[in-house]
Amino acid sequence: MEVYQNLGGNSGVYAFLFDDNSITVEFSKGGMYLYNYSQPGSDHVEQMKSLALSGSGLNSYIGRHVRDNYAAKLK
């Protein structure tokens, strides 16, 4: 996994990993979730990938647009 840059300094995201059709997000307070093209959908996943690479806005995006709409809780 790649450590999230957290440019804003207050993100709940610790790290992420993605492939062609999914992103896995690990949160700093615990929990790791898989989001994919099936759930919550390709538009959300691609936006999350972009935010992950930019190091800003991923936690907020998940909270506003995705919430509990994940494909799997991994831990």
PDB file with SEQRES, HELIX, SHEET and CRYST1 records, atoms N, CA, C and O in Angstrom:
SEQRES   1 A   75  MET GLU VAL TYR GLN ASN LEU GLY GLY ASN SER GLY VAL          
SEQRES   2 A   75  TYR ALA PHE LEU PHE ASP ASP ASN SER ILE THR VAL GLU          
SEQRES   3 A   75  PHE SER LYS GLY GLY MET TYR LEU TYR ASN TYR SER GLN          
SEQRES   4 A   75  PRO GLY SER ASP HIS VAL GLU GLN MET LYS SER LEU ALA          
SEQRES   5 A   75  LEU SER GLY SER GLY LEU ASN SER TYR ILE GLY ARG HIS          
SEQRES   6 A   75  VAL ARG ASP ASN TYR ALA ALA LYS LEU LYS                      
HELIX    1 AA1 SER A   42  SER A   54  1                                  13    
HELIX    2 AA2 LEU A   58  TYR A   61  1                                   4    
HELIX    3 AA3 ILE A   62  VAL A   66  3                                   5    
SHEET    1 AA1 4 VAL A  13  ASP A  19  0                                        
SHEET    2 AA1 4 SER A  22  PHE A  27 -1                                        
SHEET    3 AA1 4 MET A  32  ASN A  36 -1                                        
SHEET    4 AA1 4 ALA A  72  LYS A  73 -1                                        
CRYST1    1.000    1.000    1.000  90.00  90.00  90.00 P 1           1          
ATOM      1  N   MET A   1       0.842  -1.175   0.000  1.00  0.00           N  
ATOM      2  CA  MET A   1       0.000   0.000   0.000  1.00  0.00           C  
ATOM      3  C   MET A   1       0.889   1.241   0.000  1.00  0.00           C  
ATOM      4  O   MET A   1       2.029   1.219   0.463  1.00  0.00           O  
ATOM      5  N   GLU A   2       0.336   2.300  -0.525  1.00  0.00           N  
ATOM      6  CA  GLU A   2       1.040   3.577  -0.571  1.00  0.00           C  
ATOM      7  C   GLU A   2       0.475   4.487   0.515  1.00  0.00           C  
ATOM      8  O   GLU A   2      -0.741   4.648   0.625  1.00  0.00           O  
ATOM      9  N   VAL A   3       1.346   5.075   1.306  1.00  0.00           N  
ATOM     10  CA  VAL A   3       0.905   5.979   2.367  1.00  0.00           C  
ATOM     11  C   VAL A   3       0.325   7.239   1.719  1.00  0.00           C  
ATOM     12  O   VAL A   3       0.929   7.841   0.831  1.00  0.00           O  
ATOM     13  N   TYR A   4      -0.848   7.610   2.187  1.00  0.00           N  
ATOM     14  CA  TYR A   4      -1.553   8.791   1.695  1.00  0.00           C  
ATOM     15  C   TYR A   4      -0.805  10.046   2.130  1.00  0.00           C  
ATOM     16  O   TYR A   4      -0.415  10.160   3.292  1.00  0.00           O  
ATOM     17  N   GLN A   5      -0.601  10.985   1.216  1.00  0.00           N  
ATOM     18  CA  GLN A   5       0.178  12.186   1.519  1.00  0.00           C  
ATOM     19  C   GLN A   5      -0.466  13.094   2.558  1.00  0.00           C  
ATOM     20  O   GLN A   5       0.250  13.751   3.314  1.00  0.00           O  
ATOM     21  N   ASN A   6      -1.781  13.151   2.620  1.00  0.00           N  
ATOM     22  CA  ASN A   6      -2.495  13.939   3.614  1.00  0.00           C  
ATOM     23  C   ASN A   6      -2.009  15.390   3.640  1.00  0.00           C  
ATOM     24  O   ASN A   6      -1.585  15.897   4.679  1.00  0.00           O  
ATOM     25  N   LEU A   7      -2.077  16.032   2.508  1.00  0.00           N  
ATOM     26  CA  LEU A   7      -1.585  17.398   2.388  1.00  0.00           C  
ATOM     27  C   LEU A   7      -2.348  18.390   3.259  1.00  0.00           C  
ATOM     28  O   LEU A   7      -1.796  19.418   3.649  1.00  0.00           O  
ATOM     29  N   GLY A   8      -3.605  18.097   3.568  1.00  0.00           N  
ATOM     30  CA  GLY A   8      -4.392  18.972   4.436  1.00  0.00           C  
ATOM     31  C   GLY A   8      -4.067  18.788   5.910  1.00  0.00           C  
ATOM     32  O   GLY A   8      -4.394  19.643   6.733  1.00  0.00           O  
ATOM     33  N   GLY A   9      -3.426  17.676   6.243  1.00  0.00           N  
ATOM     34  CA  GLY A   9      -2.985  17.432   7.598  1.00  0.00           C  
ATOM     35  C   GLY A   9      -4.008  16.866   8.556  1.00  0.00           C  
ATOM     36  O   GLY A   9      -3.686  16.632   9.721  1.00  0.00           O  
ATOM     37  N   ASN A  10      -5.236  16.637   8.106  1.00  0.00           N  
ATOM     38  CA  ASN A  10      -6.259  16.153   9.038  1.00  0.00           C  
ATOM     39  C   ASN A  10      -7.107  15.020   8.457  1.00  0.00           C  
ATOM     40  O   ASN A  10      -8.256  14.842   8.865  1.00  0.00           O  
ATOM     41  N   SER A  11      -6.571  14.269   7.534  1.00  0.00           N  
ATOM     42  CA  SER A  11      -7.335  13.201   6.889  1.00  0.00           C  
ATOM     43  C   SER A  11      -7.404  11.960   7.767  1.00  0.00           C  
ATOM     44  O   SER A  11      -6.491  11.681   8.545  1.00  0.00           O  
ATOM     45  N   GLY A  12      -8.480  11.233   7.633  1.00  0.00           N  
ATOM     46  CA  GLY A  12      -8.619   9.947   8.294  1.00  0.00           C  
ATOM     47  C   GLY A  12      -8.056   8.805   7.472  1.00  0.00           C  
ATOM     48  O   GLY A  12      -8.058   7.660   7.923  1.00  0.00           O  
ATOM     49  N   VAL A  13      -7.572   9.097   6.269  1.00  0.00           N  
ATOM     50  CA  VAL A  13      -6.999   8.073   5.393  1.00  0.00           C  
ATOM     51  C   VAL A  13      -5.522   7.905   5.717  1.00  0.00           C  
ATOM     52  O   VAL A  13      -4.784   8.885   5.819  1.00  0.00           O  
ATOM     53  N   TYR A  14      -5.098   6.663   5.876  1.00  0.00           N  
ATOM     54  CA  TYR A  14      -3.685   6.365   6.130  1.00  0.00           C  
ATOM     55  C   TYR A  14      -2.963   5.916   4.861  1.00  0.00           C  
ATOM     56  O   TYR A  14      -1.863   6.390   4.575  1.00  0.00           O  
ATOM     57  N   ALA A  15      -3.573   5.005   4.097  1.00  0.00           N  
ATOM     58  CA  ALA A  15      -2.898   4.447   2.925  1.00  0.00           C  
ATOM     59  C   ALA A  15      -3.939   3.974   1.910  1.00  0.00           C  
ATOM     60  O   ALA A  15      -5.125   3.856   2.218  1.00  0.00           O  
ATOM     61  N   PHE A  16      -3.465   3.708   0.697  1.00  0.00           N  
ATOM     62  CA  PHE A  16      -4.355   3.237  -0.360  1.00  0.00           C  
ATOM     63  C   PHE A  16      -3.580   2.341  -1.318  1.00  0.00           C  
ATOM     64  O   PHE A  16      -2.350   2.357  -1.366  1.00  0.00           O  
ATOM     65  N   LEU A  17      -4.328   1.574  -2.065  1.00  0.00           N  
ATOM     66  CA  LEU A  17      -3.785   0.701  -3.104  1.00  0.00           C  
ATOM     67  C   LEU A  17      -4.866   0.563  -4.155  1.00  0.00           C  
ATOM     68  O   LEU A  17      -6.031   0.349  -3.819  1.00  0.00           O  
ATOM     69  N   PHE A  18      -4.500   0.682  -5.427  1.00  0.00           N  
ATOM     70  CA  PHE A  18      -5.526   0.461  -6.436  1.00  0.00           C  
ATOM     71  C   PHE A  18      -5.000  -0.311  -7.624  1.00  0.00           C  
ATOM     72  O   PHE A  18      -3.795  -0.388  -7.867  1.00  0.00           O  
ATOM     73  N   ASP A  19      -5.957  -0.889  -8.365  1.00  0.00           N  
ATOM     74  CA  ASP A  19      -5.671  -1.556  -9.632  1.00  0.00           C  
ATOM     75  C   ASP A  19      -6.634  -0.990 -10.666  1.00  0.00           C  
ATOM     76  O   ASP A  19      -7.198   0.086 -10.467  1.00  0.00           O  
ATOM     77  N   ASP A  20      -6.823  -1.696 -11.750  1.00  0.00           N  
ATOM     78  CA  ASP A  20      -7.631  -1.164 -12.845  1.00  0.00           C  
ATOM     79  C   ASP A  20      -9.059  -0.806 -12.454  1.00  0.00           C  
ATOM     80  O   ASP A  20      -9.587   0.207 -12.912  1.00  0.00           O  
ATOM     81  N   ASN A  21      -9.695  -1.626 -11.609  1.00  0.00           N  
ATOM     82  CA  ASN A  21     -11.111  -1.373 -11.327  1.00  0.00           C  
ATOM     83  C   ASN A  21     -11.474  -1.321  -9.848  1.00  0.00           C  
ATOM     84  O   ASN A  21     -12.626  -1.549  -9.479  1.00  0.00           O  
ATOM     85  N   SER A  22     -10.485  -1.021  -8.996  1.00  0.00           N  
ATOM     86  CA  SER A  22     -10.797  -0.913  -7.572  1.00  0.00           C  
ATOM     87  C   SER A  22      -9.766  -0.066  -6.843  1.00  0.00           C  
ATOM     88  O   SER A  22      -8.676   0.202  -7.349  1.00  0.00           O  
ATOM     89  N   ILE A  23     -10.143   0.344  -5.645  1.00  0.00           N  
ATOM     90  CA  ILE A  23      -9.229   1.025  -4.729  1.00  0.00           C  
ATOM     91  C   ILE A  23      -9.499   0.473  -3.336  1.00  0.00           C  
ATOM     92  O   ILE A  23     -10.648   0.304  -2.930  1.00  0.00           O  
ATOM     93  N   THR A  24      -8.425   0.197  -2.619  1.00  0.00           N  
ATOM     94  CA  THR A  24      -8.501  -0.212  -1.229  1.00  0.00           C  
ATOM     95  C   THR A  24      -7.993   0.950  -0.395  1.00  0.00           C  
ATOM     96  O   THR A  24      -6.938   1.515  -0.683  1.00  0.00           O  
ATOM     97  N   VAL A  25      -8.742   1.303   0.633  1.00  0.00           N  
ATOM     98  CA  VAL A  25      -8.384   2.430   1.488  1.00  0.00           C  
ATOM     99  C   VAL A  25      -8.250   1.933   2.922  1.00  0.00           C  
ATOM    100  O   VAL A  25      -9.146   1.278   3.454  1.00  0.00           O  
ATOM    101  N   GLU A  26      -7.115   2.259   3.534  1.00  0.00           N  
ATOM    102  CA  GLU A  26      -6.898   1.959   4.942  1.00  0.00           C  
ATOM    103  C   GLU A  26      -7.015   3.268   5.726  1.00  0.00           C  
ATOM    104  O   GLU A  26      -6.389   4.270   5.379  1.00  0.00           O  
ATOM    105  N   PHE A  27      -7.820   3.244   6.780  1.00  0.00           N  
ATOM    106  CA  PHE A  27      -8.043   4.434   7.581  1.00  0.00           C  
ATOM    107  C   PHE A  27      -7.137   4.443   8.802  1.00  0.00           C  
ATOM    108  O   PHE A  27      -6.803   3.391   9.345  1.00  0.00           O  
ATOM    109  N   SER A  28      -6.745   5.627   9.226  1.00  0.00           N  
ATOM    110  CA  SER A  28      -5.786   5.757  10.319  1.00  0.00           C  
ATOM    111  C   SER A  28      -6.357   5.284  11.658  1.00  0.00           C  
ATOM    112  O   SER A  28      -5.591   4.880  12.533  1.00  0.00           O  
ATOM    113  N   LYS A  29      -7.655   5.323  11.839  1.00  0.00           N  
ATOM    114  CA  LYS A  29      -8.262   4.852  13.082  1.00  0.00           C  
ATOM    115  C   LYS A  29      -8.686   3.387  13.002  1.00  0.00           C  
ATOM    116  O   LYS A  29      -9.399   2.892  13.875  1.00  0.00           O  
ATOM    117  N   GLY A  30      -8.251   2.709  11.966  1.00  0.00           N  
ATOM    118  CA  GLY A  30      -8.585   1.301  11.800  1.00  0.00           C  
ATOM    119  C   GLY A  30      -9.592   1.098  10.689  1.00  0.00           C  
ATOM    120  O   GLY A  30     -10.367   1.992  10.352  1.00  0.00           O  
ATOM    121  N   GLY A  31      -9.564  -0.059  10.148  1.00  0.00           N  
ATOM    122  CA  GLY A  31     -10.466  -0.407   9.068  1.00  0.00           C  
ATOM    123  C   GLY A  31      -9.805  -0.269   7.710  1.00  0.00           C  
ATOM    124  O   GLY A  31      -9.069   0.680   7.442  1.00  0.00           O  
ATOM    125  N   MET A  32     -10.090  -1.242   6.865  1.00  0.00           N  
ATOM    126  CA  MET A  32      -9.607  -1.234   5.489  1.00  0.00           C  
ATOM    127  C   MET A  32     -10.766  -1.690   4.611  1.00  0.00           C  
ATOM    128  O   MET A  32     -11.390  -2.720   4.869  1.00  0.00           O  
ATOM    129  N   TYR A  33     -11.044  -0.911   3.574  1.00  0.00           N  
ATOM    130  CA  TYR A  33     -12.232  -1.148   2.748  1.00  0.00           C  
ATOM    131  C   TYR A  33     -11.867  -1.201   1.274  1.00  0.00           C  
ATOM    132  O   TYR A  33     -10.998  -0.472   0.797  1.00  0.00           O  
ATOM    133  N   LEU A  34     -12.554  -2.083   0.574  1.00  0.00           N  
ATOM    134  CA  LEU A  34     -12.412  -2.227  -0.869  1.00  0.00           C  
ATOM    135  C   LEU A  34     -13.593  -1.550  -1.542  1.00  0.00           C  
ATOM    136  O   LEU A  34     -14.747  -1.814  -1.204  1.00  0.00           O  
ATOM    137  N   TYR A  35     -13.301  -0.685  -2.485  1.00  0.00           N  
ATOM    138  CA  TYR A  35     -14.308  -0.032  -3.318  1.00  0.00           C  
ATOM    139  C   TYR A  35     -14.007  -0.429  -4.753  1.00  0.00           C  
ATOM    140  O   TYR A  35     -12.859  -0.338  -5.188  1.00  0.00           O  
ATOM    141  N   ASN A  36     -15.020  -0.868  -5.501  1.00  0.00           N  
ATOM    142  CA  ASN A  36     -14.753  -1.304  -6.871  1.00  0.00           C  
ATOM    143  C   ASN A  36     -15.821  -0.817  -7.840  1.00  0.00           C  
ATOM    144  O   ASN A  36     -16.747  -0.097  -7.465  1.00  0.00           O  
ATOM    145  N   TYR A  37     -15.668  -1.226  -9.095  1.00  0.00           N  
ATOM    146  CA  TYR A  37     -16.584  -0.756 -10.134  1.00  0.00           C  
ATOM    147  C   TYR A  37     -18.014  -1.227  -9.896  1.00  0.00           C  
ATOM    148  O   TYR A  37     -18.952  -0.593 -10.378  1.00  0.00           O  
ATOM    149  N   SER A  38     -18.203  -2.321  -9.167  1.00  0.00           N  
ATOM    150  CA  SER A  38     -19.551  -2.783  -8.859  1.00  0.00           C  
ATOM    151  C   SER A  38     -20.169  -1.975  -7.731  1.00  0.00           C  
ATOM    152  O   SER A  38     -21.349  -1.627  -7.772  1.00  0.00           O  
ATOM    153  N   GLN A  39     -19.358  -1.680  -6.724  1.00  0.00           N  
ATOM    154  CA  GLN A  39     -19.853  -0.946  -5.566  1.00  0.00           C  
ATOM    155  C   GLN A  39     -18.730  -0.097  -4.996  1.00  0.00           C  
ATOM    156  O   GLN A  39     -17.801  -0.673  -4.430  1.00  0.00           O  
ATOM    157  N   PRO A  40     -18.740   1.160  -5.095  1.00  0.00           N  
ATOM    158  CA  PRO A  40     -19.844   2.073  -5.359  1.00  0.00           C  
ATOM    159  C   PRO A  40     -20.002   2.474  -6.824  1.00  0.00           C  
ATOM    160  O   PRO A  40     -20.873   3.282  -7.144  1.00  0.00           O  
ATOM    161  N   GLY A  41     -19.179   1.928  -7.719  1.00  0.00           N  
ATOM    162  CA  GLY A  41     -19.288   2.248  -9.137  1.00  0.00           C  
ATOM    163  C   GLY A  41     -18.023   2.888  -9.679  1.00  0.00           C  
ATOM    164  O   GLY A  41     -17.215   3.441  -8.932  1.00  0.00           O  
ATOM    165  N   SER A  42     -17.868   2.803 -10.980  1.00  0.00           N  
ATOM    166  CA  SER A  42     -16.629   3.252 -11.625  1.00  0.00           C  
ATOM    167  C   SER A  42     -16.381   4.748 -11.474  1.00  0.00           C  
ATOM    168  O   SER A  42     -15.236   5.159 -11.286  1.00  0.00           O  
ATOM    169  N   ASP A  43     -17.416   5.566 -11.551  1.00  0.00           N  
ATOM    170  CA  ASP A  43     -17.215   7.020 -11.422  1.00  0.00           C  
ATOM    171  C   ASP A  43     -16.628   7.366 -10.056  1.00  0.00           C  
ATOM    172  O   ASP A  43     -15.687   8.154  -9.961  1.00  0.00           O  
ATOM    173  N   HIS A  44     -17.182   6.781  -9.007  1.00  0.00           N  
ATOM    174  CA  HIS A  44     -16.667   7.047  -7.666  1.00  0.00           C  
ATOM    175  C   HIS A  44     -15.240   6.513  -7.509  1.00  0.00           C  
ATOM    176  O   HIS A  44     -14.377   7.197  -6.959  1.00  0.00           O  
ATOM    177  N   VAL A  45     -14.998   5.308  -7.987  1.00  0.00           N  
ATOM    178  CA  VAL A  45     -13.661   4.713  -7.853  1.00  0.00           C  
ATOM    179  C   VAL A  45     -12.622   5.556  -8.572  1.00  0.00           C  
ATOM    180  O   VAL A  45     -11.544   5.801  -8.030  1.00  0.00           O  
ATOM    181  N   GLU A  46     -12.921   5.993  -9.761  1.00  0.00           N  
ATOM    182  CA  GLU A  46     -11.943   6.801 -10.504  1.00  0.00           C  
ATOM    183  C   GLU A  46     -11.700   8.153  -9.824  1.00  0.00           C  
ATOM    184  O   GLU A  46     -10.573   8.647  -9.819  1.00  0.00           O  
ATOM    185  N   GLN A  47     -12.738   8.747  -9.258  1.00  0.00           N  
ATOM    186  CA  GLN A  47     -12.556   9.992  -8.513  1.00  0.00           C  
ATOM    187  C   GLN A  47     -11.709   9.755  -7.274  1.00  0.00           C  
ATOM    188  O   GLN A  47     -10.844  10.567  -6.947  1.00  0.00           O  
ATOM    189  N   MET A  48     -11.951   8.651  -6.585  1.00  0.00           N  
ATOM    190  CA  MET A  48     -11.177   8.314  -5.394  1.00  0.00           C  
ATOM    191  C   MET A  48      -9.711   8.069  -5.734  1.00  0.00           C  
ATOM    192  O   MET A  48      -8.827   8.468  -4.977  1.00  0.00           O  
ATOM    193  N   LYS A  49      -9.447   7.428  -6.849  1.00  0.00           N  
ATOM    194  CA  LYS A  49      -8.058   7.215  -7.286  1.00  0.00           C  
ATOM    195  C   LYS A  49      -7.359   8.543  -7.525  1.00  0.00           C  
ATOM    196  O   LYS A  49      -6.217   8.737  -7.109  1.00  0.00           O  
ATOM    197  N   SER A  50      -8.039   9.440  -8.188  1.00  0.00           N  
ATOM    198  CA  SER A  50      -7.470  10.756  -8.480  1.00  0.00           C  
ATOM    199  C   SER A  50      -7.154  11.514  -7.191  1.00  0.00           C  
ATOM    200  O   SER A  50      -6.080  12.101  -7.056  1.00  0.00           O  
ATOM    201  N   LEU A  51      -8.083  11.496  -6.257  1.00  0.00           N  
ATOM    202  CA  LEU A  51      -7.865  12.170  -4.978  1.00  0.00           C  
ATOM    203  C   LEU A  51      -6.749  11.505  -4.177  1.00  0.00           C  
ATOM    204  O   LEU A  51      -5.967  12.189  -3.516  1.00  0.00           O  
ATOM    205  N   ALA A  52      -6.673  10.189  -4.231  1.00  0.00           N  
ATOM    206  CA  ALA A  52      -5.606   9.472  -3.530  1.00  0.00           C  
ATOM    207  C   ALA A  52      -4.240   9.898  -4.051  1.00  0.00           C  
ATOM    208  O   ALA A  52      -3.319  10.137  -3.269  1.00  0.00           O  
ATOM    209  N   LEU A  53      -4.110   9.992  -5.354  1.00  0.00           N  
ATOM    210  CA  LEU A  53      -2.834  10.396  -5.943  1.00  0.00           C  
ATOM    211  C   LEU A  53      -2.497  11.850  -5.647  1.00  0.00           C  
ATOM    212  O   LEU A  53      -1.324  12.201  -5.515  1.00  0.00           O  
ATOM    213  N   SER A  54      -3.508  12.694  -5.542  1.00  0.00           N  
ATOM    214  CA  SER A  54      -3.256  14.111  -5.273  1.00  0.00           C  
ATOM    215  C   SER A  54      -2.913  14.364  -3.811  1.00  0.00           C  
ATOM    216  O   SER A  54      -2.328  15.396  -3.483  1.00  0.00           O  
ATOM    217  N   GLY A  55      -3.271  13.431  -2.925  1.00  0.00           N  
ATOM    218  CA  GLY A  55      -2.961  13.576  -1.508  1.00  0.00           C  
ATOM    219  C   GLY A  55      -3.895  14.486  -0.752  1.00  0.00           C  
ATOM    220  O   GLY A  55      -3.580  14.915   0.358  1.00  0.00           O  
ATOM    221  N   SER A  56      -5.041  14.789  -1.331  1.00  0.00           N  
ATOM    222  CA  SER A  56      -5.961  15.714  -0.685  1.00  0.00           C  
ATOM    223  C   SER A  56      -7.410  15.416  -1.078  1.00  0.00           C  
ATOM    224  O   SER A  56      -7.710  15.201  -2.252  1.00  0.00           O  
ATOM    225  N   GLY A  57      -8.307  15.404  -0.081  1.00  0.00           N  
ATOM    226  CA  GLY A  57      -9.733  15.313  -0.354  1.00  0.00           C  
ATOM    227  C   GLY A  57     -10.345  13.929  -0.347  1.00  0.00           C  
ATOM    228  O   GLY A  57     -11.561  13.806  -0.489  1.00  0.00           O  
ATOM    229  N   LEU A  58      -9.553  12.884  -0.187  1.00  0.00           N  
ATOM    230  CA  LEU A  58     -10.103  11.528  -0.281  1.00  0.00           C  
ATOM    231  C   LEU A  58     -11.050  11.221   0.873  1.00  0.00           C  
ATOM    232  O   LEU A  58     -12.155  10.730   0.641  1.00  0.00           O  
ATOM    233  N   ASN A  59     -10.650  11.493   2.088  1.00  0.00           N  
ATOM    234  CA  ASN A  59     -11.510  11.209   3.237  1.00  0.00           C  
ATOM    235  C   ASN A  59     -12.824  11.971   3.141  1.00  0.00           C  
ATOM    236  O   ASN A  59     -13.887  11.410   3.406  1.00  0.00           O  
ATOM    237  N   SER A  60     -12.762  13.232   2.768  1.00  0.00           N  
ATOM    238  CA  SER A  60     -13.974  14.046   2.624  1.00  0.00           C  
ATOM    239  C   SER A  60     -14.881  13.494   1.536  1.00  0.00           C  
ATOM    240  O   SER A  60     -16.098  13.438   1.710  1.00  0.00           O  
ATOM    241  N   TYR A  61     -14.296  13.088   0.417  1.00  0.00           N  
ATOM    242  CA  TYR A  61     -15.085  12.526  -0.681  1.00  0.00           C  
ATOM    243  C   TYR A  61     -15.810  11.260  -0.231  1.00  0.00           C  
ATOM    244  O   TYR A  61     -16.997  11.083  -0.505  1.00  0.00           O  
ATOM    245  N   ILE A  62     -15.092  10.392   0.456  1.00  0.00           N  
ATOM    246  CA  ILE A  62     -15.707   9.154   0.934  1.00  0.00           C  
ATOM    247  C   ILE A  62     -16.858   9.485   1.879  1.00  0.00           C  
ATOM    248  O   ILE A  62     -17.931   8.891   1.780  1.00  0.00           O  
ATOM    249  N   GLY A  63     -16.647  10.412   2.780  1.00  0.00           N  
ATOM    250  CA  GLY A  63     -17.685  10.790   3.734  1.00  0.00           C  
ATOM    251  C   GLY A  63     -18.911  11.415   3.090  1.00  0.00           C  
ATOM    252  O   GLY A  63     -20.033  11.191   3.544  1.00  0.00           O  
ATOM    253  N   ARG A  64     -18.709  12.188   2.048  1.00  0.00           N  
ATOM    254  CA  ARG A  64     -19.833  12.876   1.397  1.00  0.00           C  
ATOM    255  C   ARG A  64     -20.549  12.031   0.356  1.00  0.00           C  
ATOM    256  O   ARG A  64     -21.771  12.114   0.232  1.00  0.00           O  
ATOM    257  N   HIS A  65     -19.811  11.218  -0.396  1.00  0.00           N  
ATOM    258  CA  HIS A  65     -20.398  10.566  -1.573  1.00  0.00           C  
ATOM    259  C   HIS A  65     -20.495   9.045  -1.504  1.00  0.00           C  
ATOM    260  O   HIS A  65     -21.332   8.454  -2.187  1.00  0.00           O  
ATOM    261  N   VAL A  66     -19.669   8.411  -0.707  1.00  0.00           N  
ATOM    262  CA  VAL A  66     -19.599   6.950  -0.729  1.00  0.00           C  
ATOM    263  C   VAL A  66     -20.120   6.333   0.568  1.00  0.00           C  
ATOM    264  O   VAL A  66     -20.898   5.379   0.544  1.00  0.00           O  
ATOM    265  N   ARG A  67     -19.684   6.888   1.700  1.00  0.00           N  
ATOM    266  CA  ARG A  67     -20.080   6.414   3.034  1.00  0.00           C  
ATOM    267  C   ARG A  67     -19.917   4.902   3.172  1.00  0.00           C  
ATOM    268  O   ARG A  67     -18.798   4.398   3.076  1.00  0.00           O  
ATOM    269  N   ASP A  68     -20.994   4.178   3.392  1.00  0.00           N  
ATOM    270  CA  ASP A  68     -20.930   2.722   3.609  1.00  0.00           C  
ATOM    271  C   ASP A  68     -21.125   1.912   2.342  1.00  0.00           C  
ATOM    272  O   ASP A  68     -21.341   0.702   2.412  1.00  0.00           O  
ATOM    273  N   ASN A  69     -21.053   2.544   1.206  1.00  0.00           N  
ATOM    274  CA  ASN A  69     -21.263   1.852  -0.067  1.00  0.00           C  
ATOM    275  C   ASN A  69     -19.938   1.272  -0.583  1.00  0.00           C  
ATOM    276  O   ASN A  69     -19.434   1.692  -1.624  1.00  0.00           O  
ATOM    277  N   TYR A  70     -19.390   0.320   0.143  1.00  0.00           N  
ATOM    278  CA  TYR A  70     -18.131  -0.326  -0.227  1.00  0.00           C  
ATOM    279  C   TYR A  70     -18.400  -1.768  -0.638  1.00  0.00           C  
ATOM    280  O   TYR A  70     -19.439  -2.337  -0.304  1.00  0.00           O  
ATOM    281  N   ALA A  71     -17.457  -2.348  -1.360  1.00  0.00           N  
ATOM    282  CA  ALA A  71     -17.620  -3.721  -1.829  1.00  0.00           C  
ATOM    283  C   ALA A  71     -17.312  -4.725  -0.734  1.00  0.00           C  
ATOM    284  O   ALA A  71     -17.962  -5.767  -0.648  1.00  0.00           O  
ATOM    285  N   ALA A  72     -16.312  -4.422   0.118  1.00  0.00           N  
ATOM    286  CA  ALA A  72     -15.940  -5.345   1.185  1.00  0.00           C  
ATOM    287  C   ALA A  72     -15.172  -4.617   2.277  1.00  0.00           C  
ATOM    288  O   ALA A  72     -14.409  -3.689   2.009  1.00  0.00           O  
ATOM    289  N   LYS A  73     -15.388  -5.057   3.518  1.00  0.00           N  
ATOM    290  CA  LYS A  73     -14.572  -4.602   4.642  1.00  0.00           C  
ATOM    291  C   LYS A  73     -13.485  -5.644   4.808  1.00  0.00           C  
ATOM    292  O   LYS A  73     -13.775  -6.815   5.057  1.00  0.00           O  
ATOM    293  N   LEU A  74     -12.238  -5.227   4.672  1.00  0.00           N  
ATOM    294  CA  LEU A  74     -11.119  -6.170   4.692  1.00  0.00           C  
ATOM    295  C   LEU A  74     -10.527  -6.371   6.079  1.00  0.00           C  
ATOM    296  O   LEU A  74      -9.972  -7.428   6.378  1.00  0.00           O  
ATOM    297  N   LYS A  75     -10.648  -5.360   6.915  1.00  0.00           N  
ATOM    298  CA  LYS A  75     -10.230  -5.502   8.335  1.00  0.00           C  
ATOM    299  C   LYS A  75     -10.780  -4.359   9.141  1.00  0.00           C  
ATOM    300  O   LYS A  75     -10.548  -4.287  10.348  1.00  0.00           O  
TER     301      LYS A  75                                                      
END                                                                             
